[in-house]
């Protein structure tokens, strides 16, 4: 298992789980939101479920759509690193 989730891995998850063609560079743009990329709430939940299953973390989905992708990735990677 990887020590952290990269933008490239997240882009792959978005493409496969949400069906939206995105690049790692698009996800890494400052302030970029999932909704900006055309990823709807069901797509985000699919990505979230995959992240939770692969890395054994629990992410609160309540405000996920309203947060920048970079913040989401930072929070998830902090949980992965701490093993929680």
N, C-alpha and C positions, 0 to 999 in steps of 0.2 A: 504494500500500500504506500502511496506517495506521502511525503511529509506535508505537502500542501497542494491545494488545487490551483492549477495555473489558469490563466485566461484562455489558453488553447484548449484545455480540457473542458472548461466551462462552455466554450463555444461549441465544442463537439456535443456536449449534453443538450444545449439549446437546439442545435440542428436536429438531433435524433429524438429528443423528448417533446420538443415544442414545434418541430417542423419549420423553424424559421432559419433561413440562411444568414448567419452572422459570422464575422471573423473575430479573432482574439483582439485585434486592434480596435474594432468597433466597441467591443465590451469594455476595453481599457480607457476609452475616452473619458476625461474628467466630467463628472456629473451625468454620465449616460445612465438612463433608466431602462429597465426591461421593456416598458411600454413604448419607449422611443424607438425601439427596434422592431416593434410589431409583435412582441411576445405577450399574449393575453394571460389572464389569471390562471386558466387551466394549464397553459404551457409552463408558466412559472411553477405551479404546483407539481407538475411532472418532473421538472428539473430538480426541485427541492426534494421530492421523494427519492430520486436517484442519488442525490448527494447524501441524504440521511442514511440510506441503505448501504451505500459504498463505504462511508466513513464513520458510521456509528454515532453521528451527532444529531442533535435535535435543534431545529431552527424554527423560531416563531415566524409563522407566515403572515401574521396580522398586518404588518406594515411593509411587507416585502416589495410590493409593487411601487410603493412611494419612496423607496430608497435607491440611491445610485448603486449600480452593479459593483463598483469598487468597494463600497461599504459592506455589501453583502459578502463579497469574497473575503474581505479582511476579517469579518466576524466569524465566518465559517472556518477559515484557516486558523484563527486563534483557538477555536474549539477543537479542531483536528490536532493541533500542536499540544494542547493541554490534555487531550484524551478524554474530554467530557462530552 
